[in-house]
């Protein structure tokens, strides 16, 4: 089955840090709107699907097209979104992530998220494999901070929704956050992470079968947290898109090797799409999110790339009308 974990971090309000919303303020609506659109084909918290400032559509479009072929049961889990989605969802009892320079969350909030994430994961263990996606604008910055806080060489190695990764801005923010973070490891994680990373780790630890972390460099941070909290990455794999793997401004494979997690990626090529908004993905825009990599990989394995491309174009055409 597919589980989409949503949340927000005040890091996304920093101008220029992410393109996952038409404006910094609208980034706090993106996760709820992504979830609504994925489940129902329409948005209720936002007019139209989430877009970048230049009008490129959310990767949830790829995920929804993939799910239309796969027919997987889908669940939305709210880890801490400022805007609650107007659809059925599981509430994990977290809170929105604050600016990591002043501490993302209380240690107690992190413990609740982790505990309820484990309980949700355990309750889903009747299926053999779970695919966990994420929607949290600003999440690559909190991922960098989390990895750095755990002792990994992550500075300047995470991806971005933009082809010109705002790495200098991210690095300054992350270094300021790490400088002020507590030394004790649990308090440090709570200070630097975001609610989605904590919830994904909890669900993965609680789930007994195979865990696919569907995302890019953010999910490498989630894998590092699983390793920290559970001591093992058995049955865990990160699956992403070729756009993340080929991102020359980041180092997906290098980070994956450091964390010690298995990876694979979807080689979906949108240059054949009929729509410029989708062809722009091949120029380094957006890249990943809402489980797009893992779900498109599953859909191509089951139905072929051509069938998936037609489904993606059909879905985009539906949105335009």
DOZAFI-907065 format. One line per field, with one value per residue (C-alpha): residue in three letters; residue number from 1; x, y, z. Coordinates in steps of 0.2 Angstrom, whole numbers, padded with zeros to 4 digits. Last residue first. Layout:
// DOZAFI-907065
residu	ALA, ...
num	NUM, ...
px	X, ...
py	Y, ...
pz	Z, ...
END
This chain:
// DOZAFI-907065
residu	UNK, UNK, UNK, UNK, UNK, UNK, UNK, UNK, UNK, UNK, UNK, UNK, UNK, UNK, UNK, UNK, UNK, UNK, UNK, UNK, UNK, UNK, UNK, UNK, UNK, UNK, UNK, UNK, UNK, UNK, UNK, UNK, UNK, UNK, UNK, UNK, UNK, UNK, UNK, UNK, UNK, UNK, UNK, UNK, UNK, UNK, UNK, UNK, UNK, UNK, UNK, UNK, UNK, UNK, UNK, UNK, UNK, UNK, UNK, UNK, UNK, UNK, UNK, UNK, UNK, UNK, UNK, UNK, UNK, UNK, UNK, UNK, UNK, UNK, UNK, UNK, UNK, UNK, UNK, UNK, UNK, UNK, UNK, UNK, UNK, UNK, UNK, UNK, UNK, UNK, UNK, UNK, UNK, UNK, UNK, UNK, UNK, UNK, UNK, UNK, UNK, UNK, UNK, UNK, UNK, UNK, UNK, UNK, UNK, UNK, UNK, UNK, UNK, UNK, UNK, UNK, UNK, UNK, UNK, UNK, UNK, UNK, UNK, UNK, UNK, UNK, UNK, UNK, UNK, UNK, UNK, UNK, UNK, UNK, UNK, UNK, UNK, UNK, UNK, UNK, UNK, UNK, UNK, UNK, UNK, UNK, UNK, UNK, UNK, UNK, UNK, UNK, UNK, UNK, UNK, UNK, UNK, UNK, UNK, UNK, UNK, UNK, UNK, UNK, UNK, UNK, UNK, UNK, UNK, UNK, UNK, UNK, UNK, UNK, UNK, UNK, UNK, UNK, UNK, UNK, UNK, UNK, UNK, UNK, UNK, UNK, UNK, UNK, UNK, UNK, UNK, UNK, UNK, UNK, UNK, UNK, UNK, UNK, UNK, UNK, UNK, UNK, UNK, UNK, UNK, UNK, UNK, UNK, UNK, UNK, UNK, UNK, UNK, UNK, UNK, UNK, UNK, UNK, UNK, UNK, UNK, UNK, UNK, UNK, UNK, UNK, UNK, UNK, UNK, UNK, UNK, UNK, UNK, UNK, UNK, UNK, UNK, UNK, UNK, UNK, UNK, UNK, UNK, UNK, UNK, UNK, UNK, UNK, UNK, UNK, UNK, UNK, UNK, UNK, UNK, UNK, UNK, UNK, UNK, UNK, UNK, UNK, UNK, UNK, UNK, UNK, UNK, UNK, UNK, UNK, UNK, UNK, UNK, UNK, UNK, UNK, UNK, UNK, UNK, UNK, UNK, UNK, UNK, UNK, UNK, UNK, UNK, UNK, UNK, UNK, UNK, UNK, UNK, UNK, UNK, UNK, UNK, UNK, UNK, UNK, UNK, UNK, UNK, UNK, UNK, UNK, UNK, UNK, UNK, UNK, UNK, UNK, UNK, UNK, UNK, UNK, UNK, UNK, UNK, UNK, UNK
num	321, 320, 319, 318, 317, 316, 315, 314, 313, 312, 311, 310, 309, 308, 307, 306, 305, 304, 303, 302, 301, 300, 299, 298, 297, 296, 295, 294, 293, 292, 291, 290, 289, 288, 287, 286, 285, 284, 283, 282, 281, 280, 279, 278, 277, 276, 275, 274, 273, 272, 271, 270, 269, 268, 267, 266, 265, 264, 263, 262, 261, 260, 259, 258, 257, 256, 255, 254, 253, 252, 251, 250, 249, 248, 247, 246, 245, 244, 243, 242, 241, 240, 239, 238, 237, 236, 235, 234, 233, 232, 231, 230, 229, 228, 227, 226, 225, 224, 223, 222, 221, 220, 219, 218, 217, 216, 215, 214, 213, 212, 211, 210, 209, 208, 207, 206, 205, 204, 203, 202, 201, 200, 199, 198, 197, 196, 195, 194, 193, 192, 191, 190, 189, 188, 187, 186, 185, 184, 183, 182, 181, 180, 179, 178, 177, 176, 175, 174, 173, 172, 171, 170, 169, 168, 167, 166, 165, 164, 163, 162, 161, 160, 159, 158, 157, 156, 155, 154, 153, 152, 151, 150, 149, 148, 147, 146, 145, 144, 143, 142, 141, 140, 139, 138, 137, 136, 135, 134, 133, 132, 131, 130, 129, 128, 127, 126, 125, 124, 123, 122, 121, 120, 119, 118, 117, 116, 115, 114, 113, 112, 111, 110, 109, 108, 107, 106, 105, 104, 103, 102, 101, 100, 99, 98, 97, 96, 95, 94, 93, 92, 91, 90, 89, 88, 87, 86, 85, 84, 83, 82, 81, 80, 79, 78, 77, 76, 75, 74, 73, 72, 71, 70, 69, 68, 67, 66, 65, 64, 63, 62, 61, 60, 59, 58, 57, 56, 55, 54, 53, 52, 51, 50, 49, 48, 47, 46, 45, 44, 43, 42, 41, 40, 39, 38, 37, 36, 35, 34, 33, 32, 31, 30, 29, 28, 27, 26, 25, 24, 23, 22, 21, 20, 19, 18, 17, 16, 15, 14, 13, 12, 11, 10, 9, 8, 7, 6, 5, 4, 3, 2, 1
px	-0049, -0030, -0032, -0039, -0025, -0012, -0021, -0021, -0003, 0002, -0008, -0001, 0017, 0012, 0007, 0023, 0034, 0027, 0013, 0019, 0037, 0032, 0019, 0031, 0044, 0032, 0026, 0044, 0049, 0033, 0031, 0023, 0039, 0053, 0062, 0054, 0063, 0079, 0077, 0069, 0055, 0052, 0044, 0029, 0025, 0029, 0015, 0014, 0026, 0041, 0053, 0045, 0058, 0054, 0071, 0064, 0077, 0085, 0093, 0099, 0104, 0121, 0119, 0136, 0132, 0116, 0124, 0136, 0122, 0111, 0125, 0118, 0121, 0124, 0106, 0107, 0101, 0087, 0081, 0083, 0068, 0068, 0068, 0075, 0076, 0072, 0070, 0085, 0091, 0096, 0099, 0081, 0082, 0098, 0096, 0078, 0084, 0097, 0084, 0073, 0088, 0090, 0072, 0075, 0088, 0075, 0058, 0048, 0055, 0051, 0049, 0048, 0037, 0036, 0030, 0034, 0051, 0045, 0030, 0042, 0055, 0042, 0034, 0051, 0055, 0038, 0038, 0054, 0072, 0085, 0079, 0070, 0086, 0097, 0086, 0087, 0106, 0111, 0122, 0108, 0107, 0113, 0127, 0117, 0104, 0116, 0125, 0108, 0103, 0120, 0120, 0103, 0106, 0122, 0114, 0100, 0100, 0099, 0088, 0075, 0065, 0081, 0093, 0105, 0124, 0129, 0133, 0129, 0145, 0135, 0137, 0118, 0117, 0123, 0110, 0096, 0102, 0103, 0086, 0079, 0085, 0078, 0061, 0058, 0041, 0034, 0025, 0032, 0030, 0030, 0028, 0023, 0027, 0020, 0003, -0004, 0009, -0003, -0006, 0012, 0016, 0002, 0009, 0026, 0021, 0011, 0027, 0038, 0026, 0024, 0042, 0045, 0032, 0041, 0058, 0050, 0050, 0060, 0072, 0076, 0087, 0076, 0062, 0046, 0040, 0021, 0014, 0013, -0002, -0002, -0019, -0024, -0033, -0050, -0051, -0050, -0032, -0026, -0016, -0001, 0004, 0011, 0013, -0003, -0005, -0014, -0018, -0018, -0024, -0014, -0024, -0007, -0013, -0022, -0009, 0004, -0007, -0009, 0010, 0015, 0002, 0008, 0024, 0016, 0014, 0025, 0018, 0034, 0032, 0030, 0013, 0001, -0015, -0029, -0037, -0030, -0037, -0050, -0039, -0046, -0042, -0049, -0034, -0019, -0027, -0032, -0015, -0006, -0017, -0014, 0005, 0005, -0005, 0011, 0020, 0008, 0017, 0033, 0025, 0019, 0023, 0036, 0050, 0060, 0073, 0071, 0062, 0062, 0044, 0049, 0060, 0043, 0041, 0025, 0019, 0012, 0015, 0008, 0006, 0005, 0000
py	0109, 0110, 0097, 0084, 0087, 0084, 0068, 0062, 0067, 0056, 0041, 0042, 0043, 0028, 0017, 0022, 0017, 0000, -0008, -0017, -0011, 0006, 0008, 0002, 0014, 0028, 0024, 0024, 0040, 0050, 0046, 0063, 0072, 0072, 0082, 0099, 0107, 0099, 0102, 0085, 0090, 0105, 0092, 0091, 0110, 0110, 0097, 0083, 0072, 0064, 0074, 0066, 0052, 0040, 0031, 0027, 0025, 0012, 0013, 0002, 0011, 0012, 0030, 0035, 0025, 0034, 0051, 0047, 0041, 0056, 0069, 0086, 0100, 0088, 0081, 0064, 0054, 0067, 0068, 0049, 0048, 0040, 0024, 0022, 0004, -0003, -0022, -0021, -0004, -0007, 0001, 0005, 0024, 0029, 0018, 0024, 0042, 0039, 0031, 0047, 0057, 0047, 0050, 0069, 0066, 0059, 0051, 0035, 0026, 0008, -0003, -0022, -0030, -0028, -0010, -0001, 0005, 0011, 0020, 0029, 0034, 0041, 0051, 0058, 0064, 0071, 0081, 0090, 0088, 0100, 0103, 0086, 0077, 0087, 0084, 0065, 0066, 0076, 0090, 0104, 0113, 0131, 0128, 0115, 0128, 0142, 0129, 0124, 0141, 0146, 0129, 0132, 0149, 0144, 0129, 0138, 0123, 0131, 0118, 0121, 0109, 0105, 0091, 0088, 0087, 0105, 0099, 0081, 0073, 0063, 0066, 0064, 0083, 0084, 0072, 0081, 0098, 0092, 0084, 0100, 0109, 0095, 0097, 0115, 0110, 0095, 0081, 0063, 0046, 0029, 0013, -0002, -0020, -0037, -0031, -0037, -0025, -0010, -0009, -0010, 0005, 0015, 0010, 0015, 0032, 0034, 0032, 0042, 0056, 0056, 0055, 0070, 0080, 0076, 0082, 0099, 0104, 0113, 0122, 0141, 0139, 0125, 0136, 0128, 0111, 0109, 0099, 0080, 0070, 0057, 0061, 0048, 0055, 0057, 0073, 0092, 0092, 0100, 0116, 0119, 0101, 0090, 0072, 0070, 0053, 0050, 0032, 0024, 0007, 0003, 0003, 0002, 0010, 0025, 0025, 0030, 0044, 0050, 0049, 0058, 0072, 0072, 0078, 0096, 0106, 0119, 0137, 0148, 0150, 0131, 0124, 0116, 0110, 0122, 0134, 0128, 0119, 0109, 0102, 0089, 0072, 0064, 0055, 0063, 0080, 0081, 0075, 0087, 0101, 0097, 0096, 0112, 0124, 0129, 0132, 0146, 0158, 0156, 0159, 0148, 0133, 0120, 0131, 0131, 0141, 0157, 0167, 0158, 0153, 0135, 0134, 0136, 0117, 0108, 0091, 0077, 0058, 0049, 0030, 0018, 0000
pz	-0092, -0089, -0075, -0086, -0098, -0084, -0080, -0098, -0100, -0085, -0090, -0108, -0100, -0089, -0104, -0113, -0098, -0096, -0087, -0071, -0070, -0077, -0063, -0049, -0055, -0056, -0038, -0032, -0040, -0038, -0019, -0015, -0020, -0034, -0047, -0046, -0060, -0067, -0086, -0088, -0076, -0088, -0100, -0088, -0089, -0108, -0111, -0125, -0114, -0123, -0113, -0098, -0097, -0082, -0076, -0059, -0046, -0034, -0017, -0003, 0013, 0021, 0028, 0020, 0004, 0002, 0005, -0009, -0021, -0018, -0020, -0024, -0037, -0051, -0049, -0059, -0044, -0041, -0059, -0060, -0048, -0031, -0021, -0004, 0003, 0020, 0024, 0036, 0040, 0058, 0075, 0078, 0083, 0074, 0059, 0057, 0058, 0045, 0033, 0036, 0031, 0015, 0013, 0012, -0001, -0013, -0011, -0008, 0007, 0003, 0018, 0017, 0030, 0049, 0050, 0067, 0062, 0045, 0053, 0066, 0053, 0042, 0057, 0062, 0044, 0042, 0058, 0054, 0060, 0068, 0086, 0088, 0082, 0094, 0109, 0105, 0102, 0117, 0111, 0109, 0093, 0092, 0080, 0070, 0066, 0061, 0050, 0042, 0038, 0030, 0021, 0014, 0007, -0001, -0008, -0017, -0030, -0048, -0056, -0042, -0032, -0023, -0019, -0004, -0004, 0001, 0019, 0021, 0029, 0042, 0060, 0066, 0066, 0048, 0043, 0052, 0045, 0027, 0029, 0037, 0021, 0009, 0018, 0014, 0007, 0015, 0005, 0009, 0002, 0011, 0001, 0011, 0007, 0013, 0019, 0036, 0044, 0043, 0062, 0066, 0055, 0063, 0080, 0076, 0069, 0085, 0095, 0084, 0083, 0102, 0105, 0093, 0102, 0119, 0112, 0108, 0090, 0076, 0087, 0085, 0070, 0065, 0061, 0068, 0062, 0062, 0077, 0079, 0085, 0071, 0064, 0050, 0036, 0028, 0017, 0019, 0023, 0039, 0036, 0048, 0044, 0058, 0055, 0045, 0038, 0021, 0016, -0001, -0007, -0023, -0039, -0049, -0065, -0057, -0044, -0057, -0063, -0045, -0042, -0058, -0054, -0035, -0043, -0041, -0057, -0065, -0065, -0064, -0045, -0043, -0043, -0030, -0039, -0042, -0029, -0012, 0003, -0007, -0021, -0034, -0040, -0024, -0015, -0024, -0025, -0007, -0001, -0012, -0007, 0012, 0008, -0002, 0009, 0020, 0004, 0000, 0011, 0002, -0014, -0029, -0019, -0019, -0026, -0010, 0000, -0010, 0003, 0020, 0023, 0019, 0035, 0044, 0042, 0036, 0037, 0026, 0026, 0011, 0014, -0001, 0000
END
